[in-house]
Every structure is written in structure tokens, then in C-alpha cells.
Amino acid sequence: MGGETFPEIRKSQLRSCGGSASWSSSWKRLHDKVREEVWNNFFMGHFEKGQHALLNEGEENEMEIFGYRTQGCRKSLCLAGSIFSFGILPLVFYWRPAWHVWAHCVPCSLQEADTVLLRTTDEFQIYSWKKVIWIYLSALNSAFGLTPDHPLMTDEEYIINRAIRKPDLKVRCIKVQKIRYVWNYLEGQFQKIGSLEDWLSSAKIHQKFGSGLTREEQEIRRLICGPNTIDVEVTPIWKLLIKEVLNPFYIFQLFSVCLWFSEDYKEYAFAIIIMSIISISLTVYDLREQSVKLHHLVESHNSITVSVCGRKAGVQELESRVLVPGDLLILTGNKVLMPCDAVLIEGSCVVDEGMLTGESIPVTKTPLPKMDSSVPWKTQSEADYKRHVLFCGTEVIQAKAACSGTVRAVVLQTGFNTAKGDLVRSILYPKPVNFQLYRDAIRFLLCLVGTATIGMIYTLCVYVLSGEPPEEVVRKALDVITIAVPPALPAALTTGIIYAQRRLKKRGIFCISPQRINVCGQLNLVCFDKTGTLTRDGLDLWGVVSCDRNGFQEVHSFASGQALPWGPLCAAMASCHSLILLDGTIQGDPLDLKMFEATTWEMAFSGDDFHIKGVPAHAMVVKPCRTASQVPVEGIAILHQFPFSSALQRMTVIVQEMGGDRLAFMKGAPERVASFCQPETVPTSFVSELQIYTTQGFRVIALAYKKLENDHHATTLTRETVESDLIFLGLLILENRLKEETKPVLEELISARIRTVMITGDNLQTAITVARKSGMVSESQKVILIEANETTGSSSASISWTLVEEKKHIMYGNQDNYINIRDEVSDKGREGSYHFALTGKSFHVISQHFSSLLPKILINGTIFARMSPGQKSSLVEEFQKLDYFVGMCGDGANDCGALKMAHVGISLSEQEASVASPFTSKTPNIECVPHLIKEGRAALVTSFCMFKYMALYSMIQYVGVLLLYWV
């Protein structure tokens, strides 16, 4: 066993943002892992006999689940063992949950089990056990006359019905990490409850839940799914105290103190007692504070009043805690906090998703279209399904009714299954830290234990041979353990972390996971988001480039103060956006806001006399300001929006000119918009013109339009119909400047031989330019563009390589697939003298078809553009597989997954999404990164020095005592 590499130590679960790290947590991690490695193989044969399956298969929190049945004789033997061991056996079972199950139960099938043993499928293999509980529906029998042959009971289309055992009408379930799982009798497995099934089609959702649930259905679902609450109870101090005192570290200290008092060694024993009391008090205080903060964060969620439409009962005002999946919500008024996840089926909403994304930018949500196909609703279109979902914890700023006059949404998920519940669970049950220091600490502890064992044998031999009394022999032998394994070890290990955390707090950097400070000292690669992290948040509108049949025209600069002439381009800038008017103030995406302000138009709601076929009164209307001249229209009414999504890289609106034509306008990534346009309307110099602006670091947006027939309902037109045969209008040029701190910080990291990588959702050429301007790619270094194409027809997946010259245009038709780096790149092909740049599409193709090539690309990959949030997380994970210690720095917008995945996540946003990130900086720039690395290295060096000191201290005392024993 001495030659094995131990798995990583488990991370302590919750720590206060500003509190000190607990001395006991380090000891407990060491203690747990040593016992696990030594004893698991002994019990494993027994363990594997039980039937097992996977819980949350394919998800991040996947677990193996094993069935066991409690046996009376085993229970009696364990009770006797607990009495005769004076409570030591229950203590061991408390520390080792798996041993408790193996001692009390016998393996059986999951269907017969009354106890289940859970084991995580990651390298940590953490165990826990849960009792199987029964939920009885007999209480509903008298109220609603529910019998086994009732239609609600016989319909086995949904998981809830498959979980009910007939004829006694009861449900088997377990509760794991706040989520409830029920036993599906049809499929023979435990399944998550509290969500609508993913296989449902949009037609099924409209048909089954469009009119609400009956009272009987509501009560059954309420009983089985549980309340719609995110309860984080404030743990009583006495519970925290008992839990802390039962820590192996304090049990060892209790043993040491008792031993020392028996030897009349009072001074040091009193010192250890005082140190333990201080340590326990600090830890209990920190845990209590964190528990209170988290409780306050979620308590408002549980006391919201909502309007629910029942199939027979009509609309009722109810508390949000009684909501169940399938309920029909009626959204009225503004400023409504969502108490659950819900899919919009009628009307539209403007939502502030700051809690999820870190940016308080209004997002427009559209209703789920009713389609005839049986395809699951989440995959029925290429657009992101999230544009139809109102997430728990987000705020509905504005609800816009459709023709029927109501805004309706079907409850998708409740309680801890929701987006906000998942965020809270990630705080309560965080990802363990994989760190070399703790593996070394285990080896160090094993060496001390081995040394103590030798000392005990030596002491026994010396004292027995010298004829000492048995009690004196035992006392002296046990005393050697407390000398070889010093009780002050955990306090010493966390000293550096405590001081580093205090210094970070003074700099405005807050930490909810103190163990990660040591990890900061090991970082050798840091990923950065671009917009809002490396560059400034705000965008300045630099100009527009319109085009006609002859190609692109001269740039119209807004710096001159000259108004943009009337035309389709001006109309597109005035109406193709997702801005809203709230309390007389225009709010929305900063890009949309800058674009609209440049037109000098005004925004208002239409009056009661405004009537357009299929459009309700009080539609959003944009009008030219009074000073504007030569504008032939009174205004433009925005009839319908197909909102922007990062997956589609575009947005489209349907508008009606007052007294004029009905039009569709599109805005989005230039390459994407051009692909929807009639080829003859896209100038032949499109690629070169785009290159001119992106190489200068500008952000470029393309605009296009088409005329529509007036005889169609605006809401009946599909996105595919509207977004075809468009006419290309021109390019919108926006300037996004670097933050002042960006270049010096990146230079400092590069000089310290720490790799820097950019992961952005922006245009590739813009990202390359920003990388050059910021110093991420120096002037002497070259950038190689990697383009990968999917399998199409007869041609297989392929990769092309293009050397990007700063003063040359990229030749998109270039099919070169070989570049001699030694010939093309300066510094004679030295490592780091060239950088790879690729898009999210290419990254996906390479991951799918050229996985063996991916590690080689990542070694020199520096610029990753057009990356989706999921791809950002995957990229961080791929870097970790190459043995990099990865840091991720982002502003919280679309970076949450990558921040969680990285060894060290640093959020520059103070929104709720940053709670899941280990570090949050109050200063919204990347200056915090070198500070964190420096403090991490200082804490790491302190820990190493403490190892050396404690080893010398214990060995000197150990040898000295053994010599004295001989004398």
C-alpha cells in the first residue's frame, strides 16, 4: 500500500467568507482518507454483493446506489458492541457511514431494500447512506375517493403514477442532497421527482397542462414531490458543537489530554484544552454565520403569493410553497420574483436574470410554440430552449399578454430541482479539491503513524524487560503516539491559510473555500473571459457602414454629430433590439442601448386607438424625435421578437411601419447574418471589409431586413419563415477598449511563466486583436488559425491551418493543411513562439472527430472564440486533464460553469451567481489574479515549512523520549 497514489482529500463543506479556516478540517481530511485506504479493501468483497445501479446517470453528481436490508441479529450485535466498547463503535460508524451499513444490514435488491448505500463515481468515492421512507396516499382516499382503479392511478404515462404501489397506494422514496427520488416500479430504479418529464413534446405540454391541473392531481403531486421550498435551516449551535466535538481531531486530543493528566502533565494539557476550545468556538461561529447568510439568501423565495389556474377551480391566489410540476401560473403585473422554474406557453416576459448570469440585463422570453411533432420540447428547434423558460430566483420585470389577455406558464421544476435550488446545492455540497499537498500530507501522517508504532513496540519491550507495572507500560507506550503525532499539527497546517485569507479580505477579495488558497499557489494556467473582464463593459458606437448594389459605402461616423439618414438601416437600428420601457426609463443590453441612442429616436407605448391586425393595444412603438426631419413614417411598432441567444448568434424582430410596410429586421454576428441573406445582396468585399475592422479590435454587428405580407398574424409566422431571403443592410461598428489594468497584469503573469488563455463568445478576429493589444500574444509571436469542418455528405471531417499575418487578410478559401512551424515562425520554432486560435465550432469538431489531436492543440492554444457556456466548461476540464492547475476569471455572464469547473474560480461580479465561485473580487478588474497567486504561494510555502518544522519537532522529541525511556 505504501507505493499507491492516494485519491484526493474531501473538501470541507461550508466556510465563512471572512472567517478563519478551521484547524480541525485539515485533520479530518487526513484522518478520513487514511482509514478509507486501509480498510475499504477489507470490506469491499461484502460491499459488492448488494444490487447496485446509478443515480443521476451522466450528470455531474452521479452516484452508485446499493441495496441493503436491516437484519435484527446484526443490529443486536452492534448494540452490544457499542455498550462493551464504551461508545467507540458508534463513533467509528459515525466517521465511516459505509461500515455502519455493512455491519447492520445484508445485501439485497434495490426493490426490497430498506437502506441504500451511496458512493460517488469520481476518484474520491465518498460514501453516505439513506433510509428508504414510505409516502402514504391513503390520506387522500377519504377526501377524493382515490382507489387503485381510479383513472389517475391507472395512467402510467408519468413517473409519479409509476411510483405508486397498488393496491395499498404508497410510494417508496429516498432523499439525497435535498433532492427526492421515488422508486419507479415499471423501470425498477430510483428516479428524480419534482420536475416535468424531459420527453414531453410541446404539443403534450399545451394539451395536458395548458388548462391547469385538477385538485386531485395537485394533491397527489404535492404529497409525492414535496413542498416547493428551498429550505436552508439555521443549524442550532448545540448541533454544530456536537458535530465539531466528534471530529477525529478532538477525540484524539481528548485521548491525549486524559493521558497527560494521568501522568500529572497538566501545563501542556491545559494549553491544548484552551487551544481546542478556541478552535471549536471559531469553527462553530464560522459555520453558524455561513448558515445564517445562506438562510437569508433563500428565505424570501419561500413566501411568495402566486396566481394558479386549476382545471375546474379557476384562478386562485396561493402560497408558492404549494406549487407542483404541471401547475399553470398566471403572471400579472411587473416586478414578480419567480418561485419555481416554469415554461412560458402564452404571452411574453422581460426578465432580469442577474441571479444566474451576473449581469442585470433584461432578457426577453417568448412562449413555447405548439408544434405537432413528438420530439421533446427542449430539442424541437435549433434555438436554445432556455428562451422559453422563466428560471427560479429571476425577476419578471414586465409581463406582456397575448391575444387571450393573460400570460401563462407551466411549472417545470420545484424546490431544489430549480436553477436557484441547484445554485444553493452547489454551495451546500461543493466539489472536492484535488490537490497534491493533501496527498503528501497523508504520506507524512502515515510515516508518523509508522514511526509511532515502532516506538510503541520499543517502549513495550524496554518497560516489560525492566519489570515495570502493566499500567505504567501501557501509559508510556500510548504516550509515544502523542509525541510522534503532535496534536498541534492541524493548527500548524492552516496557519498560512488564515493569514492569507485576512490579507485577501483587506484587498477586497472574499473567499468561501479557504482550502483553495493553497491551490492558488499552484496555478500555472489562467483563463480569462474577454468582454467585461479584459475589456471594458461599455461599448461605444464608432460608426456604421451601409451597403448597396455597388458594395460598401463610406463609414458614417457618429463622432461628427451628424444624424444617420433615413432608410432601412436607420429603421433597423431603431427597432431591432430587446429594449424595454420601465418607469419611463429605457433599459436593456448595453449594445442595444448604444445603437438605439445613436438614432435619437424615442420609445413609447401605443395608445388605445392603435389597432393592427393580431396585435394587442399598448404595443412598443419607436418614434423619430420632434427635431428629426425627412423621416416619412410616424413611427414603427414592434410586433414580435425572436430574441437573441448565444447559440443562434442573432435576433430578429417583426415590425409595422405606421401607415407603411410590415418588415423583418435581423441583427447578429456578421458571418451568421450573411448566411441568411440573398447572396447577391452581400458585397463581394464582405470578408475583407469585416477583416479591416476586426483587426483593429472593433466589435462588428451585421444588419439585414426583408418585407413581409400584411395578411399574416405576426405571432403565427415561424422563425424559419421570417429568417430567409434577407437583404443585407450593412455593418455596425462598436469599440470595446481594454481596461487599463489588463496589459500590466498579463505581462506580469507571462513573465512568471503562467500561461494565459482567452475564452470568449465574441468574434475570432476581434479576440486575436485583443490578445495582441493586451500582450497575451506578443508582436514577435505568430497566430495559427485552426478551422475544423464537420462531416458533410461524402466528405469526412477535416482540419485546415492558416497562418494569420497581421497585415494580410485571412483567406477563407485556403485549403493548406500543413504549416512548417520552423520555417514560418520566428525564434526557430521555440515553444511558445506561436499560438493556436480556434472557434467553438472547430473545438466541438476536434473534440468529436480528432480527440487524439486535441491535447497537442491545447498545449499552444491561446485564443478560443465563439465559445458557448458549455464549451467553456469543457475546455477548462480538458486543460485539467493535461495536468494544468487552471484558474478561471470571469464577470459571471455565461462563465458560471467554467468558474465552478476550474481549480480556482474568480468572479468579478457580486451577483448571486458568484456565491458558487470560491473567490469574489470587489474590484471588477483582473488585478486580483496576481494577488491571489502570491497569497496562495505564501500560504503554500508556509504549509511546507510547517511540515518540515513539525517533522523535526516531533522526531527530536520522539528520539529524546525513547532515549530517556532506555535510561
N, C-alpha and C positions, 0 to 999 in steps of 0.2 A: 504493500500500500504506500510505502514511502516514496516510490517513483511516480505515483499518479499525479496528474494535474487536477486540483480540486475545482469543482464548479464555483461560481461566484456566490458571494455572501448576499443574503437578503437585505434589502434596504428597509430602514425603519419607516413606519407608515406615515406619520404626520409630524411635522416640526413647525414651530412658530416662525413667522417671517423675521422677526427681530430678536428672538430668544437665543440662548446659548445651546450648543449641541449637547445632547445627553451623554454623560460618561458611560452609562450602562448600555447604550445601544451598540457601541462597538464591541463590548464584551459579549453581549448576547449573540451577535452575528457570528463571532468566532466560536463560541460555545456550541451554537446550533449546528454549524457546519461540520465541526469535528465529530459530534455524536452521529450526525447523519451519515458521514462517510464510513465510520467504524461499524455501525450497527445495521445499516439498511440491507447489506448483502445477506445478513443472518436471517432477516425476516422476509426477504424478497420472495423466497420459494412459497411461503404461505400466502403472501400478498397476491401473487399471480393467479391463484386458484379461483378467485372470485370473477364472475362475469363482468366484463367491462365494456364501455362504449365511450364515445367522445361527446362532450358538452360544448356547444358553440363551435362546431367543426368549421375550420377555415378562418375563424375570427382571431383577433389579436389576443383575446382572453380564453383561448381554447384550453380545455381541461379533459383529463381522463376521469371517468367515473366508474367505481367498482361497487358491486352489490354485496351487502353483508346482513346477516340476521343475528340478532342478540340471542345468546344461549344462557339459560338460567344458571347452570352449574359453573360456567366460566365467570359469570357475574358474581356468584358467591365466593369463588376462589379469589377474585380480585378484591372483594370486600375484606376477606380475611387477610390478604396480603397487605392491604392498606393499614389495617389495625396493627399487625405484627411488625410492619416496617416503620411505625410511628409517623405515618403520613408521607413517607418518602416516595412510595409507589404512585399515589395520586399526583405528586409533584412531577414525577418523570412523565406520567401520562399527559399532564398539562403542557409540558415542554414538547412532547412528541405525540401529536394527535394520531398519527398512524398506528403507533404502538397501542394506544387506547382501544382502537377498533380491533386490531389483531388479537388483543388479549380478551376482549369481551364478546366477540362475535365469531361466527363461522361464515365462510364464503357461500354465496348463493346467487341466483339470477337477480337481475335488477327488478323484475316484476314482483318477486317475493320479498325483496329487501325492506327492512325497517330502518336501516342505517346505510348511508353511502359514504365512501371514501373518495376524496377528490385529489388529483395530482396534476399540477400544471405541466404542460408539454414542452416548456422551454428547458434550458440547461439547468435551471435552478431546482426543478421538480419539488415544489413546495406542496406539502400535504395539508389537508383540512378535512373535517368530517361533519356531516349534517344528518339530523334525524328526519325521516320521512314522515310528513304530517298528513292528516286527512281533513278535507273540507266537506262538510255535510250539507247537502241541498234539501234535506228533509224539512228544514225550517220554512222553505218556500212552498211546501206541499199544501199546507192549510190555507195560505194566503192566495195562491194562484191555481191550486188544484193540479200541480205538476205530478205526473205519473210517468213510469218508464215508457209507455207508448204514446206520450204527448208528442205532437209534431216537432216541438223544439228539441226534444230528447232524441228523436229518431233521425233527424237530419245530421249526418256525419260529414258534411262538407267542410266544416271548420274545426280547428284544433280544439276549441272549447268543448264541442259536442263529443269529440273522440276521447276526451279525457274523463268523461262522466261514466262511472261504472254502473251498469244496470244489474239487477233491479233496485239495489239499495241506494242509488243516486248519491254517490260520493266520489271525491276526486283526490288522488294521491299527488302530493307536491313536495318540493324542496325549495328552500330559499338560499341562494348563493350570491354573495356580494350585492345584496339588496335587490336582486332580480329573482322573480318567482318562475319556477319550471314545473310543468304538470306532466304526468305520465300519459302518453298517447297510447291507448290500448290497441289501436289499429296498426300503428307502426312499431310498437314495442320499444319506445325510447322516451326520455325526458326532453320536452321541448319548451322553449321560452314562451311565456304568456304575457299579455299586456300590450300586444301590437296586432294590427291587422295583418293578415297573411300577405306575403310578397307576391304570390302567384295571381292575386286578383287583377282582372283587367279593368280598364277604365269604365267599360260598359257595366260590369258587375258592380263596381263601387256606386255608380249612379243609380243602378236598378235596386240594389239591396239596401243601401244606406241613404239614398237621396231623399227619402221621406222620413228618416229617423228610425229609431228602434221602438219596439213595443215595451211596455213597462216590465213584462215578464223577462224579455231579453236583457233589459238593463239590469234587473236584479240578479239574474244568473251570472252575467259578466262581472258585475260589481263584487259578487261573492268569490268568484274564481280568480279574477285579475287583481283584486285588492284595491285599496284607495289610490286615487291619483294625487299622491303627495311625494315630495322629496324631503323626507324627514332625516335630518341630521341632529340627533338628540345631543344635548349638552351632557356629557358623561359626568355623573356625580363624582366629587372629589374622593370619596371613600373607595369607589371602584378603581379609579386611577391609581390610588395609593396601594391597594391590594395587588393590582396588576404589576406595579413597579417593584414592590417588595418581593414578589415571587420570581423576579428576574434572577437567572442563574448567578449573575454577578453578586447580588446582595445575599443570596443563600450561601455562596462561598465566603463572603465577608462575615456572615453570621457564624459560620463554622470556624473561621479564623479567630474571631473575637472571643468566642467561647473557649477555644483552645488556649488563647493567650491569658485570659482571666484565670484559667485553671493553673497556669504557670506563674501567676502573680505578675504578669507582664502588662500592667494597667495603662501606663502612659501612652504607648503606641496604640493600644486597643481603643482608648478614649479618642485619640486622634482620628482613627479610622471611622469610629462611630460618628463623630462630628462631620467628617468629610462625606459620609454616606447620607446623613440627614440633609446636608446642604444639596447634595446631588439629587436626592429624591424630591426635595422641595422644588428645585429648579425645573426638573423634568415634569413634575405634576403641574406646575404653574404654566409651563410652555404648552403642554398638551391641552390643558383647560382653556387657555387663551385661543389656541387654534380651533378648538371645538366650538367655542362661543362665536368666533369670527365666521366660521363656516355655517353655523346655525343661523346667524343674522343674514348671511348672504342668500339663503334659500327660504327663510320663513315667510317672506311676502308671497312666495309662489303658492302657498297652501291656503290662502284666504282671499280668493278672487271670486266674484259673483259673475256667472255667465248665463247666457240665454240658450236653452237647449230645446230643440223641437222634437217632440215624440210623435210616433206614427198615429196614435189615437189621442194622446193627451194634449197635443198642440204645443205652443211655446211656453216654457216655464223658466223662471229665474231660479237657478240652483247654485250651490257651492261647487267650486271647481273640483273639490276632493271626491265628488261622487261621479265624475265623468268616467266613461268606459270607452274602449276602442269601438268605433262604429257609431257613436253618438253624433247627432247633427247639431253643429254650433251655428247660431245666428249672430253675426258680428254687426254691431251697431255703434255709431259714434266714432270718435277718434281717441287716441291715446289708450289703447287697450293692451294690457300685458297678456301674452299667450300663456295659458296654464298647462298646455299639452302640445304635442306635435299634431298638426291637422293638415289635410289636403284640401285645397280650395276647389269647390265644384261649381260655384256660381258667384259672379261678381269679381272684382279685383281689389287688391290691397297694396298699400305702400307701407313697407315695414322697415324699422330700424333694427339691423342685425348686428349692432355693435358688440353684443354679448358673445357672439360666435366668431365674428371676423376681426374684431379690434378696431373697426372703422365705423363711425356713426354716420354712414351714408345711406339715405333711403333707397330701398330696393323694391321694385315693382313685382308683385306676384300675380300671376294670371291663372284663370280657372283650368282645371284638368279637362281637356276636350273629351267628349263622349265618342269613342271610336268602336267600330263593330268588331274589330279583331280580338282574338282571345289571348293576345300577347300580354304579359304582365305590364301593368301601367308604368312601372319605372323604366322600362326599356322600349316602350311603344314608339318613341321618336328619338332622333339623334340629339335633340336638345336635352339639357340637364333636367332631370325630373324635379330637382330642388326648386325650380322656378314656380312650381305649383304648391310647395309646402311652406306652411307657417310653422316655424320652429318654436318650441317651448322656451320661454325666457326673453324672446324678442318682443318688440313693441309695435303694434299695429298703429301707425300714425294716421292713416286715412283708409277708410273702407268705402269703396265705390260700388254702388248697387248696379246690377244689370237690369234688363227689361222687366224682370219679375219684381224688382224693387227690394230684394234682400241680398245680403252677402252671406253665403252658406259654405261651411267647411265640415268635412267628416274627420272625426278624431282618429288619428293614426296610431299614436303611442301615448302611454300614460306613465306617470311616476318616473322611476329611474331608467326606463327604456327610452325616454326622450333625449333630445340633444343636450338640454341643460342637465338632466339626470346623469347622462354619460360623462359630462364635464366634472360633475361632483364626484362620481365614482372614480374617475382618474386621479382625483386628489386623495380620496379615502384609501384606494388600493393602487398605489403607484408602481411603475415599472422598476424592478430591481436594478441596481447599478452593477455593471460588470467591470471590476477594477482590479488590476494586478496587485495593488498594495494589500488588499484584504487576503488575496491568495498567499502572499508572502507572510502575512500576519498569522495565518493558520499554520504554516510550516514552522514559524517561530514558536508558536504556542505548543505545537507537537514536540518540538525539541525540548522545551521547558518541562513538559509532562514526562517525556522520556528520561530527562536528567533527574527529575524529582523521584521517579520510580527507582532508578539506580541508587539514589541517596537513601530512599526508604529501606531498600534491601541491605545496604551497607550499615545503616543505623540499627536495624533489627539484629544483624549479625554481631555488631560490636557490643550492644547492650545485653543481648542474650548470653554471649560468651562471658561478659563481665558479671553475670548473676544479678542484674537489676530486677526490681519487681515488675510484673507484667504490665500494670497500669502505666508505669513510667516508660516502659519500652514503647507502648502504643502511642503515648503522648509525644515522645521525642520523634518517633517515626512520622506521625502526622504533621508535626511541626516543620519537617523538611519540605512538605508541599507548599506551605505558606511562604517559605523562603524562596524556593525555586520559581514559583508562580506568584509574583508580587501583587497584592491587592490594589496597588496604585496604578497598575498597567492601563486600564481603560481611561482613567483621568489623564494620564500622560499622552495617550494616543489622540485625544480630542483637543488638547491644549492649543495646537496650531490652528485648528478649525475655528475655535471660539474667538481667538484674536483676529483672524482673517475676516470672520463674519462681522465683527464690530467695525473694523476699518471699512469694509464694503458698505455698511449701513451709513457711515458718515459721508460716503461719496454718492449716496442716493441709489445704491444697488441692493435690492432686497432679495433674500433667499428663503425658499420654503423647504429646501432639502440640503442641510449643511454638509452631508457626506459628499455632495457633488463638488464642493470647493476643492477637495483633493484631486478630483478628476480634472478640474480646470488646469491644474499644473501639468497634465499630460497631453493637453490638446496639441495636435500637430497639423490640423486642417480646420479652417473656419469657413462656413458657407454664409453668404450674405444675400438677402433679398435686395433688389435694386431700388424700386420706387419707394420712397419714404424712409429707406434705410441708408443707402449710399447717396441717393439724390434727394432733393427737397420734395416735400409733399405737394406743394402748389405747382400748377402748370401755368405758364404764361403763353397766351396766344401770339405767335410770332407773325403768322400770315396765312393766306390761302392761295392755292394755285388752281385756278379753274382751267377747264379744257373744252375745246370744241372739235370740229372735224379736222382742223389743221394741227391738232396736238395741244400741248400745254401752253397757256398764256403766261404773261408776266406775273410775278408774285405781287399780290395785293398785301401791303404791309399795314397793320393796324396801328403801328407806332406813329404814322403820319397823321392820325386822327380823322382820316377820310373814311366816310361810310361806304360799306360794301354795296355796289349797285344791285338793284332788284333783279331777281332771276331765280331759277330752280335752286341754285347753290345757296342763295340767301334764305330761301324758304326752308331748305333742309337744315341749315344752321339754327333757324328759329324754332323748328318743330320736332326734329329728330333727336329727342332726349327723353330722360325719365324724371325731369324736374317736377316738383310739386309746389303748390302754393299753400303754406300753412301759417295761419295767423298773420296774413299779409306779407310774409317773407318767403322768398323763393329758396327752396332747399333741394339738395341733391348732390350728385357726383361732381367733384371739382372741375373735371374736364367739361362736363355738360354745362356747368355754370359759366365757365370762361367763354365757351362757344356761344352761349345764348346772350351773355352780356355784350359780346362784340357786335351783335346785330342792332343793339339799342332798342329792341322791341320790348313790349310789356306783356305780362301774363295776367289772365283774369278768368273767372268762371262765366259761362254764358248765362244769360237771363232766362226767365220763364218763356219769353217769346221766341226762343231759339228752337227751331224744330227741323231736324234732319232725320230721314227715314232710318229707323233702327238705332237711334242714338238718344239716350236719356237727356233730359234737361240738366243744366249745370255741368256741361262738359268743359274740359280745359280748352281755353282759347288763347292764342298768342296774337297780339295786335301790334302794328307799327306805332311808334310813339308819335305824338302830335307834330313834332318838328320834322319828322321824316317826310320827304317829298318823292313824287314819282313812284309811289307804290300803288298798283292798280287794285289791290284787294283790301277789304276792310279788316280781314283777319283770317286766321287759319285755326280750325277746330281739330283737336287731336282725338280721333275716334277710337283707335285701338292700338295697343302696343304689343310687340313681340320683344320682350326685354332682353337685354344683353346678358350673355353668360360666357364665362371664360372658355368653356368647351366649344361654343359656336363661334366666338370671337367677332360677334356682330350683334346689332339690334336693328329692328325695323318698326316703323310706325305707319299707320294708315291715317291720312288727314283729309279734311274737306276745306277747300278754299271757299270762303263766304261769297256765294254768287259765282263760283267758278268750278274747277275740276276737282275730282277726287284723285288723290295721289298716294303713292307709297314711297317712303324715303328709307334708305339703308345707310348705316354708319358702322364702321368697324376696321379691322386690320386690312391694310391695302391689298395684300395678296388674296385675302378671303373675299373681299367685296368685288374685286376684279373678276373672280371666278364666277360670279352670278350675273355679270354684265354681258351684253351683246358684244362679241369680240371686236366688231368694227368701231364701237364707241370708246374702246380703251386705246389710248395713244400708243404708237409703236415704241415710243421712248419711255414707257411706263417704268421699266426696271431701272434704267439709268437715272431717271428723274428721282425715283424713290431713293436710289443709292446716294445721290447728291446730298439729300437732307439727313438720311440716317447716319452717314459717315460723319456728319457734323454734330451728332448727338441729339438731333431733334426727334420728338415723338410724332409720328405721322399717322393720321386717320384719313381714310378714304370715304367719299360720299357718292351715292347713286340714287336714281329715282325711276319711277315709271307711272304712267297714267292708268287709272282703274275705271271700270264701268260703274256708273252710279246706281244701277238697278240691283246691286247685291247688298245684303246686310253686312256691315263691316265685321261683325263678330263671326259670321259664317265662313269667311274666307280663311283657308288654311295657310300656314306659313309657307309651305312649298309652292302654293299658287302665287302668293304675293312676291316671294323672293326668286323671281325668274325673269329673264329677258330685260334686265335693268339697263338704264343708260348711265354711263359713268360721268360724274359731275366734276370731280377734282380732288385735291388733297388739302387737308387741314394740317398746318404745321404748328406744333406746340413745343415750347422749350422747357426742358427739365434739367435744372442746374444741379451740379454736385454740391453736397454740403461741405462747408469749409473744413470740417474735421476729417472728412473721408480720406483724402490723399495722404496726410501725415500718418494716420493710423495704419493704413495699408502698407505704407513704406516701412513703418516700424515692425509690423508683423512679418513682412517679407525678409527684412534684414535679420530677424530672429529665426529664419528658416521655417516659418509656419506657413503652410500653403493657404492661399486664399482662392475661393471659388465663388462665382456669381450664379445664382439661380433666380430667374425672373420669368414673369409671364409676358414680358414685352417683346418687341421685335428683335430679331437676332442681330441685325446690323447696328441698331441702337445700342444693344448690350455690348457689342465689340468695341464701339466707340467709347462708351462709358468706361469699359475695362482699360482702354488705353489712356484716357484722360485721368483716371484715378490712380494709375500706376500699377494696377493689377497685372497688366501686360506692358512691359517697358518698350521703349522705342526700338531697341535692337532685336526684340523678340518677334517672331512671326506667328500668325494665327492660321491654322489649317481648318477649313470648314468641312465638316462631315455631313453628307446627305445620304440618308438611307431610305429606300423605297420599298413599299410592301409588294407582295406577290400580286401581279395583275395578269390575268389570262394565262398566256403561255410563258411569260417571263417570270423568273424566280426573283426573290428578294435580292436587292443589290445595294452596294455602298459606293459612293463616289467621294473623292477627296479633292478639294480645291484650295490652293494656296491663296489666302486673302492678302492682296497687296494694298497698302493704304491709299495709293494714288490710282489704282486700277479698279474698274468695275468688276463685280463678280459675274462670271459667265455661267449663267444657269444651265446653258446647254452643254457645258464642258463635261465630257464623259471620262476624264482622266481617272484611273483607279489606282495609280501608283505615283508616289512622290518620293524622290530620293532626298531624304532629310539632310544628309551630309552635304549634298550639292546645293540644295535650295536654301538651307537655313544657316545663318551665321553662327559663329562660335564653334564651328567644326562639329556640329551635331551634339554639342554638350547637352546633357539632360536639363530640362527646364528652359532651353532656348527657343522652344516652340510650344504652342498651346492649341488644344483642340477646342472647337466651338461647334455646338450642335443644337437642334431644336428638340422639343418634347416629342414630336412625331418620330424623328430619327432615333431618339433614345428608346422609344417604345419598340420600333422595328428591330433595333440592335439587340434589345433585351429578349425579344421573341425568337429571332432567327440567327443571331450571331452572338449568343451568350458567352462563348469562349473568347470572343474578341473584346467584350465589354471591360474586363479588368485592365487590359492594355490601354484602352482609350481613356479610362478614368484616371490612370496614373498621370496623364498630362492634360486631362480635361479641365478647363477653367471656366468656360462660358456656356451656360445652359439656358436657352431662351424658349419662350412659348411653352413653359412647363406648367402643367396643371397641378393643383394642390396634392393630388395622389402621387404624381410623378416626382414631386419634391421629396416626399417621404421615402419613396422607393430609392431615389438617388442617394439620400443620406444613409439608408440601410446598405446599399451597395458599397459605399465608401467604408462603412464599418466592417464589411466582410474582408476588405483589403488591409485590416488591422490598423486603420486610422482611428485616432481619437477625435471625433467630429464635434465641432461646435456649430450651432445654427443661430444666426442673428436676424431677426425679422421684426416688422412692425405689427405683427399679429394678423394682418389681412392675408388670408389664404396660406399662412405659414404655420398654423397651429399643429398640423400633423407632423411637419418636419421638426418643429420645436420639441414635440413630445418624443420623436424618434431619436434625436441626437443625444450624444452623451451629455452635452451641456446645451440647453436651450436658453437663449437670452431674448426676452421680449422687450421691445422698445415702446410698447403700448401698455397703458394702465387699465385697459378694459378687463372685463371678467375673464376673457379668453386667456389672459396672461397668468391666471391663477394656476393653470396646468403647467406652465413653464417654470423650471427650477429657479430661474433668475429673472428679475424685472428691473429695468433701469428707468429712473425718473427722468433722466436726461435723454431726449429722443435722438441720440446720435451714437456712432459706433466707438466713441472714446471709452466706453465701459469694457470693451473686449480686452485690450491690453491690461487694464486694471485687474480684471478677473483672472487673467492668466498669471500675472505677477503674484497676486494674493494666493492663487492656487499653488504656485511653485513654492512660495514661502511656507504655506501650510504643509506641503508635501515634504519639504526639507526638514521642517520641524518634526514631522512624524518619523522620518528616517533617523534623525538624531535621537529621538526618544527611544526608538528601537535599540539603537546602539547603547544608549545610556542605561536603559532598563536591563539589557542583556549583561552588561558589565556589572551593574549594581547587584543583580540577583546572583550572578556567578561568583563575585567576590565574597558576598555574604554566605553563599552556599558552601564554598570551599572552606571559608573561615570556620563555619559552624561544624562541618564534618571533621575538621582538624581538632576542634575543641572536644567533640564527642569522643575522638580517639584518645585524647589526653585524659 
